[in-house]
């Protein structure tokens, strides 16, 4: 899920990363294709706290350059049929906390995943930087 053109005043949209590009100036960008709207009635719209929405199974033919700071989260996609897919934003499932840990000779960077929902811990898995919680 990302904010097109980096505009956080609009709702984020799903897209698939085709390429990750390191530009000459050292900046990294993603080249993505947006998931197309379906035009169908969305049965999930009455449930604002359940971040699912119906989209087309097709992706845009237009490639877009997206900066990493425009990205909100991953999403899950399930094709209902040949034309329609359910897209579920994973932005509220887990948070990623970044921290540094000093060792005797250097500073190592670690990523720790902490789930906001206790019953999801098993889904994330204890082997994914969950030790020492």
N, CA and C atoms as a LAMMPS dump frame, in Angstrom:
ITEM: TIMESTEP
0
ITEM: NUMBER OF ATOMS
399
ITEM: BOX BOUNDS ff ff ff
-5.0000000000000000e+02 5.0000000000000000e+02
-5.0000000000000000e+02 5.0000000000000000e+02
-5.0000000000000000e+02 5.0000000000000000e+02
ITEM: ATOMS id mol type element x y z
1 1 1 N 0.867 -1.157 0
2 1 2 C 0 0 0
3 1 3 C 0.915 1.221 0
4 2 1 N 0.575 2.187 -0.866
5 2 2 C 1.397 3.39 -0.954
6 2 3 C 0.526 4.595 -1.282
7 3 1 N 1.092 5.765 -1.026
8 3 2 C 0.416 7.024 -1.331
9 3 3 C 0.907 7.506 -2.694
10 4 1 N 0.045 7.496 -3.722
11 4 2 C 0.47 7.956 -5.053
12 4 3 C 1.004 9.386 -4.994
13 5 1 N 2.111 9.619 -5.655
14 5 2 C 2.792 10.917 -5.687
15 5 3 C 3.211 11.397 -4.301
16 6 1 N 3.187 10.494 -3.316
17 6 2 C 3.581 10.859 -1.964
18 6 3 C 2.575 11.715 -1.23
19 7 1 N 1.353 11.824 -1.755
20 7 2 C 0.314 12.681 -1.185
21 7 3 C -0.425 11.929 -0.076
22 8 1 N -0.061 12.203 1.185
23 8 2 C -0.654 11.519 2.33
24 8 3 C -2.076 11.988 2.639
25 9 1 N -2.58 12.984 1.916
26 9 2 C -3.965 13.417 2.131
27 9 3 C -4.947 12.497 1.406
28 10 1 N -4.443 11.69 0.468
29 10 2 C -5.274 10.701 -0.226
30 10 3 C -5.126 9.348 0.452
31 11 1 N -6.086 8.463 0.19
32 11 2 C -6.013 7.107 0.736
33 11 3 C -4.919 6.324 0.004
34 12 1 N -4.213 5.449 0.724
35 12 2 C -3.193 4.63 0.068
36 12 3 C -3.845 3.606 -0.863
37 13 1 N -3.109 3.217 -1.887
38 13 2 C -3.6 2.246 -2.863
39 13 3 C -2.626 1.065 -2.934
40 14 1 N -3.135 -0.109 -3.3
41 14 2 C -2.241 -1.252 -3.432
42 14 3 C -1.487 -1.219 -4.755
43 15 1 N -0.284 -1.721 -4.726
44 15 2 C 0.522 -1.811 -5.94
45 15 3 C 1.541 -2.918 -5.805
46 16 1 N 1.984 -3.444 -6.928
47 16 2 C 2.982 -4.51 -6.945
48 16 3 C 4.31 -3.952 -7.428
49 17 1 N 5.363 -4.245 -6.664
50 17 2 C 6.699 -3.779 -7.031
51 17 3 C 7.235 -4.636 -8.167
52 18 1 N 7.606 -3.977 -9.271
53 18 2 C 8.234 -4.68 -10.397
54 18 3 C 9.742 -4.636 -10.3
55 19 1 N 10.268 -3.471 -9.876
56 19 2 C 11.71 -3.284 -9.796
57 19 3 C 12.049 -2.454 -8.567
58 20 1 N 13.233 -2.692 -8.029
59 20 2 C 13.819 -1.821 -7.015
60 20 3 C 15.073 -1.247 -7.666
61 21 1 N 15.134 0.086 -7.742
62 21 2 C 16.184 0.745 -8.503
63 21 3 C 17.041 1.62 -7.591
64 22 1 N 18.358 1.453 -7.674
65 22 2 C 19.293 2.353 -6.996
66 22 3 C 19.728 3.386 -8.031
67 23 1 N 19.325 4.631 -7.824
68 23 2 C 19.638 5.685 -8.777
69 23 3 C 21.085 6.151 -8.614
70 24 1 N 21.554 6.925 -9.59
71 24 2 C 22.935 7.41 -9.587
72 24 3 C 23.275 8.225 -8.335
73 25 1 N 22.283 8.932 -7.787
74 25 2 C 22.527 9.747 -6.596
75 25 3 C 22.459 8.934 -5.302
76 26 1 N 22.263 7.62 -5.424
77 26 2 C 22.214 6.741 -4.259
78 26 3 C 20.813 6.508 -3.717
79 27 1 N 19.833 7.275 -4.191
80 27 2 C 18.459 7.093 -3.726
81 27 3 C 17.887 5.796 -4.293
82 28 1 N 17.134 5.078 -3.463
83 28 2 C 16.473 3.852 -3.889
84 28 3 C 15.001 4.167 -4.103
85 29 1 N 14.456 3.706 -5.226
86 29 2 C 13.033 3.883 -5.526
87 29 3 C 12.454 2.551 -5.988
88 30 1 N 11.142 2.443 -5.914
89 30 2 C 10.428 1.263 -6.403
90 30 3 C 9.699 1.63 -7.684
91 31 1 N 9.638 0.704 -8.603
92 31 2 C 8.836 0.875 -9.817
93 31 3 C 7.679 -0.101 -9.677
94 32 1 N 6.477 0.437 -9.598
95 32 2 C 5.311 -0.393 -9.275
96 32 3 C 4.212 -0.27 -10.322
97 33 1 N 3.269 -1.202 -10.239
98 33 2 C 2.011 -1.15 -10.988
99 33 3 C 0.893 -1.139 -9.959
100 34 1 N -0.033 -0.182 -10.11
101 34 2 C -1.173 -0.112 -9.194
102 34 3 C -2.162 -1.224 -9.474
103 35 1 N -2.792 -1.708 -8.398
104 35 2 C -3.933 -2.622 -8.515
105 35 3 C -5.097 -1.785 -9.029
106 36 1 N -5.799 -2.243 -10.046
107 36 2 C -6.886 -1.475 -10.649
108 36 3 C -8.177 -1.569 -9.83
109 37 1 N -8.959 -0.485 -9.775
110 37 2 C -10.27 -0.549 -9.115
111 37 3 C -11.17 -1.541 -9.853
112 38 1 N -12.121 -2.112 -9.145
113 38 2 C -12.975 -3.129 -9.78
114 38 3 C -14.242 -2.55 -10.393
115 39 1 N -14.735 -1.451 -9.828
116 39 2 C -16.009 -0.904 -10.294
117 39 3 C -17.2 -1.637 -9.696
118 40 1 N -16.941 -2.696 -8.937
119 40 2 C -18.019 -3.469 -8.307
120 40 3 C -18.403 -2.835 -6.968
121 41 1 N -19.58 -3.16 -6.488
122 41 2 C -19.999 -2.725 -5.162
123 41 3 C -19.097 -3.419 -4.144
124 42 1 N -18.554 -2.641 -3.228
125 42 2 C -17.612 -3.179 -2.251
126 42 3 C -18.357 -3.615 -0.988
127 43 1 N -18.447 -4.924 -0.726
128 43 2 C -19.181 -5.391 0.459
129 43 3 C -18.476 -5.054 1.772
130 44 1 N -17.21 -4.604 1.712
131 44 2 C -16.466 -4.291 2.929
132 44 3 C -16.604 -2.832 3.351
133 45 1 N -17.193 -1.993 2.513
134 45 2 C -17.288 -0.559 2.829
135 45 3 C -18.044 -0.251 4.125
136 46 1 N -19.037 -1.047 4.558
137 46 2 C -19.693 -0.746 5.84
138 46 3 C -18.82 -1.035 7.07
139 47 1 N -17.625 -1.604 6.855
140 47 2 C -16.767 -2.005 7.968
141 47 3 C -15.442 -1.24 7.925
142 48 1 N -15.434 0.02 8.378
143 48 2 C -14.235 0.866 8.243
144 48 3 C -13.015 0.365 9.022
145 49 1 N -13.199 -0.453 10.042
146 49 2 C -12.065 -0.937 10.827
147 49 3 C -11.489 -2.24 10.285
148 50 1 N -12.137 -2.803 9.277
149 50 2 C -11.622 -3.986 8.579
150 50 3 C -11.106 -3.468 7.24
151 51 1 N -9.809 -3.404 7.075
152 51 2 C -9.182 -2.705 5.959
153 51 3 C -9.109 -3.538 4.683
154 52 1 N -10.247 -4.11 4.299
155 52 2 C -10.326 -4.87 3.046
156 52 3 C -11.135 -4.074 2.036
157 53 1 N -10.856 -4.32 0.771
158 53 2 C -11.571 -3.638 -0.303
159 53 3 C -11.516 -4.524 -1.55
160 54 1 N -12.542 -4.416 -2.39
161 54 2 C -12.57 -5.163 -3.646
162 54 3 C -11.844 -4.37 -4.722
163 55 1 N -10.935 -5.039 -5.421
164 55 2 C -10.206 -4.463 -6.549
165 55 3 C -10.307 -5.417 -7.725
166 56 1 N -9.925 -4.954 -8.876
167 56 2 C -9.797 -5.811 -10.046
168 56 3 C -8.587 -6.716 -9.848
169 57 1 N -8.585 -7.854 -10.514
170 57 2 C -7.406 -8.725 -10.469
171 57 3 C -6.301 -8.187 -11.371
172 58 1 N -6.618 -7.183 -12.193
173 58 2 C -5.648 -6.625 -13.138
174 58 3 C -4.832 -5.503 -12.509
175 59 1 N -3.604 -5.393 -12.988
176 59 2 C -2.729 -4.296 -12.594
177 59 3 C -2.688 -3.263 -13.715
178 60 1 N -2.42 -2.023 -13.353
179 60 2 C -2.276 -0.965 -14.343
180 60 3 C -1.118 -1.297 -15.276
181 61 1 N -1.221 -0.854 -16.522
182 61 2 C -0.111 -1.038 -17.458
183 61 3 C 0.944 0.058 -17.273
184 62 1 N 0.61 1.078 -16.502
185 62 2 C 1.514 2.203 -16.267
186 62 3 C 2.454 1.866 -15.112
187 63 1 N 3.743 2.062 -15.33
188 63 2 C 4.735 1.891 -14.271
189 63 3 C 4.922 3.223 -13.558
190 64 1 N 4.915 3.184 -12.226
191 64 2 C 5.065 4.397 -11.421
192 64 3 C 6.31 4.296 -10.56
193 65 1 N 7.01 5.409 -10.408
194 65 2 C 8.157 5.481 -9.51
195 65 3 C 7.638 5.902 -8.135
196 66 1 N 7.992 5.118 -7.108
197 66 2 C 7.513 5.361 -5.744
198 66 3 C 8.705 5.416 -4.804
199 67 1 N 8.775 6.472 -4.006
200 67 2 C 9.833 6.597 -3.007
201 67 3 C 9.468 5.752 -1.783
202 68 1 N 10.456 5.185 -1.103
203 68 2 C 10.168 4.345 0.066
204 68 3 C 9.311 5.019 1.129
205 69 1 N 9.48 6.328 1.327
206 69 2 C 8.688 7.017 2.352
207 69 3 C 7.219 7.169 1.972
208 70 1 N 6.867 6.865 0.733
209 70 2 C 5.466 6.897 0.311
210 70 3 C 4.756 5.588 0.629
211 71 1 N 5.497 4.563 1.013
212 71 2 C 4.931 3.236 1.264
213 71 3 C 4.366 3.174 2.676
214 72 1 N 3.134 2.685 2.795
215 72 2 C 2.489 2.53 4.097
216 72 3 C 2.712 1.13 4.655
217 73 1 N 2.431 0.104 3.835
218 73 2 C 2.481 -1.256 4.36
219 73 3 C 2.414 -2.287 3.239
220 74 1 N 2.549 -3.528 3.645
221 74 2 C 2.251 -4.647 2.752
222 74 3 C 0.744 -4.822 2.709
223 75 1 N 0.278 -5.662 1.799
224 75 2 C -1.136 -6.03 1.784
225 75 3 C -1.26 -7.481 1.358
226 76 1 N -2.395 -8.064 1.71
227 76 2 C -2.698 -9.436 1.291
228 76 3 C -3.736 -9.35 0.179
229 77 1 N -3.638 -10.265 -0.782
230 77 2 C -4.594 -10.273 -1.903
231 77 3 C -5.107 -11.69 -2.092
232 78 1 N -6.418 -11.786 -2.258
233 78 2 C -7.054 -13.068 -2.521
234 78 3 C -7.983 -12.895 -3.71
235 79 1 N -7.739 -13.631 -4.794
236 79 2 C -8.591 -13.547 -5.98
237 79 3 C -9.898 -14.291 -5.732
238 80 1 N -11.004 -13.559 -5.807
239 80 2 C -12.315 -14.177 -5.644
240 80 3 C -12.713 -14.951 -6.891
241 81 1 N -12.4 -14.365 -8.042
242 81 2 C -12.69 -14.968 -9.342
243 81 3 C -11.74 -14.341 -10.358
244 82 1 N -12.017 -14.496 -11.634
245 82 2 C -11.112 -13.96 -12.66
246 82 3 C -11.07 -12.432 -12.703
247 83 1 N -12.126 -11.778 -12.212
248 83 2 C -12.217 -10.321 -12.319
249 83 3 C -12.011 -9.572 -11.004
250 84 1 N -12.3 -10.203 -9.869
251 84 2 C -12.312 -9.495 -8.591
252 84 3 C -11.367 -10.125 -7.568
253 85 1 N -10.722 -9.252 -6.802
254 85 2 C -9.812 -9.681 -5.735
255 85 3 C -10.11 -8.879 -4.47
256 86 1 N -9.914 -9.514 -3.326
257 86 2 C -10.001 -8.814 -2.049
258 86 3 C -8.584 -8.398 -1.693
259 87 1 N -8.418 -7.116 -1.373
260 87 2 C -7.128 -6.593 -0.926
261 87 3 C -7.301 -6.166 0.523
262 88 1 N -6.434 -6.685 1.382
263 88 2 C -6.48 -6.381 2.806
264 88 3 C -5.186 -5.701 3.212
265 89 1 N -5.287 -4.455 3.644
266 89 2 C -4.112 -3.727 4.128
267 89 3 C -3.62 -4.381 5.409
268 90 1 N -2.311 -4.561 5.517
269 90 2 C -1.719 -5.147 6.726
270 90 3 C -1.112 -4.071 7.621
271 91 1 N -1.513 -2.839 7.413
272 91 2 C -0.917 -1.739 8.165
273 91 3 C -1.263 -1.768 9.647
274 92 1 N -2.312 -2.466 10.049
275 92 2 C -2.691 -2.49 11.463
276 92 3 C -2.486 -3.847 12.103
277 93 1 N -1.868 -4.77 11.401
278 93 2 C -1.63 -6.09 11.977
279 93 3 C -0.412 -6.066 12.882
280 94 1 N 0.712 -5.556 12.39
281 94 2 C 1.948 -5.518 13.178
282 94 3 C 2.651 -4.184 13.003
283 95 1 N 3.418 -3.812 14.014
284 95 2 C 4.292 -2.647 13.93
285 95 3 C 5.726 -3.129 13.952
286 96 1 N 6.591 -2.448 13.243
287 96 2 C 8.002 -2.79 13.254
288 96 3 C 8.733 -1.695 14.016
289 97 1 N 9.434 -2.092 15.04
290 97 2 C 10.192 -1.146 15.855
291 97 3 C 11.664 -1.326 15.536
292 98 1 N 12.352 -0.235 15.291
293 98 2 C 13.761 -0.24 14.941
294 98 3 C 14.563 0.163 16.177
295 99 1 N 15.614 -0.571 16.448
296 99 2 C 16.479 -0.16 17.532
297 99 3 C 17.905 -0.623 17.265
298 100 1 N 18.856 0.034 17.91
299 100 2 C 20.273 -0.327 17.81
300 100 3 C 20.683 -1.051 19.074
301 101 1 N 21.532 -2.037 18.931
302 101 2 C 22.092 -2.73 20.077
303 101 3 C 23.603 -2.644 19.982
304 102 1 N 24.245 -2.148 21.025
305 102 2 C 25.701 -2.025 21.039
306 102 3 C 26.325 -3.35 21.444
307 103 1 N 27.312 -3.768 20.714
308 103 2 C 28.088 -4.959 21.057
309 103 3 C 29.495 -4.507 21.413
310 104 1 N 30.363 -5.433 21.791
311 104 2 C 31.701 -5.094 22.257
312 104 3 C 32.517 -4.358 21.195
313 105 1 N 32.373 -4.745 19.912
314 105 2 C 33.23 -4.15 18.892
315 105 3 C 32.496 -3.256 17.901
316 106 1 N 31.201 -3.397 17.779
317 106 2 C 30.498 -2.572 16.797
318 106 3 C 29.028 -2.402 17.174
319 107 1 N 28.326 -1.656 16.353
320 107 2 C 26.901 -1.399 16.571
321 107 3 C 26.118 -2.145 15.496
322 108 1 N 25.306 -3.094 15.903
323 108 2 C 24.495 -3.866 14.954
324 108 3 C 23.066 -3.344 14.963
325 109 1 N 22.446 -3.311 13.801
326 109 2 C 21.058 -2.865 13.691
327 109 3 C 20.139 -4.08 13.652
328 110 1 N 19.082 -4.014 14.417
329 110 2 C 18.121 -5.107 14.471
330 110 3 C 16.716 -4.566 14.2
331 111 1 N 15.885 -5.411 13.697
332 111 2 C 14.472 -5.089 13.537
333 111 3 C 13.688 -6.032 14.441
334 112 1 N 12.82 -5.48 15.217
335 112 2 C 12.019 -6.304 16.108
336 112 3 C 10.557 -6.147 15.739
337 113 1 N 9.905 -7.229 15.589
338 113 2 C 8.485 -7.195 15.247
339 113 3 C 7.681 -7.406 16.516
340 114 1 N 6.804 -6.475 16.767
341 114 2 C 5.938 -6.604 17.931
342 114 3 C 4.503 -6.513 17.435
343 115 1 N 3.738 -7.518 17.693
344 115 2 C 2.358 -7.514 17.227
345 115 3 C 1.476 -6.695 18.149
346 116 1 N 0.55 -6.002 17.534
347 116 2 C -0.399 -5.215 18.303
348 116 3 C -1.509 -6.094 18.856
349 117 1 N -1.71 -7.246 18.222
350 117 2 C -2.753 -8.163 18.657
351 117 3 C -2.063 -9.4 19.227
352 118 1 N -2.195 -9.668 20.546
353 118 2 C -1.471 -10.768 21.169
354 118 3 C -1.704 -12.118 20.508
355 119 1 N -2.892 -12.365 19.992
356 119 2 C -3.164 -13.665 19.385
357 119 3 C -2.475 -13.836 18.034
358 120 1 N -1.84 -12.779 17.519
359 120 2 C -1.155 -12.861 16.238
360 120 3 C 0.312 -13.259 16.399
361 121 1 N 0.817 -13.352 17.612
362 121 2 C 2.229 -13.654 17.819
363 121 3 C 2.609 -14.965 17.152
364 122 1 N 1.777 -15.989 17.273
365 122 2 C 2.064 -17.273 16.635
366 122 3 C 2.088 -17.169 15.126
367 123 1 N 1.29 -16.27 14.575
368 123 2 C 1.253 -16.095 13.118
369 123 3 C 2.548 -15.489 12.625
370 124 1 N 3.11 -14.528 13.365
371 124 2 C 4.364 -13.907 12.977
372 124 3 C 5.508 -14.891 13.15
373 125 1 N 5.477 -15.639 14.244
374 125 2 C 6.489 -16.665 14.471
375 125 3 C 7.564 -16.212 15.419
376 126 1 N 7.899 -17.064 16.366
377 126 2 C 8.9 -16.736 17.369
378 126 3 C 10.297 -16.642 16.783
379 127 1 N 10.546 -17.235 15.632
380 127 2 C 11.881 -17.199 15.059
381 127 3 C 12.157 -15.916 14.299
382 128 1 N 11.196 -15.021 14.166
383 128 2 C 11.359 -13.767 13.445
384 128 3 C 11.705 -12.635 14.412
385 129 1 N 12.881 -12.645 14.941
386 129 2 C 13.351 -11.579 15.845
387 129 3 C 12.451 -11.385 17.051
388 130 1 N 11.765 -12.447 17.473
389 130 2 C 10.856 -12.322 18.602
390 130 3 C 11.517 -12.76 19.903
391 131 1 N 12.72 -13.295 19.84
392 131 2 C 13.365 -13.749 21.061
393 131 3 C 13.685 -12.544 21.937
394 132 1 N 13.652 -12.754 23.215
395 132 2 C 13.946 -11.672 24.157
396 132 3 C 12.807 -10.723 24.38
397 133 1 N 11.584 -11.12 24.03
398 133 2 C 10.458 -10.202 24.207
399 133 3 C 10.033 -10.106 25.64
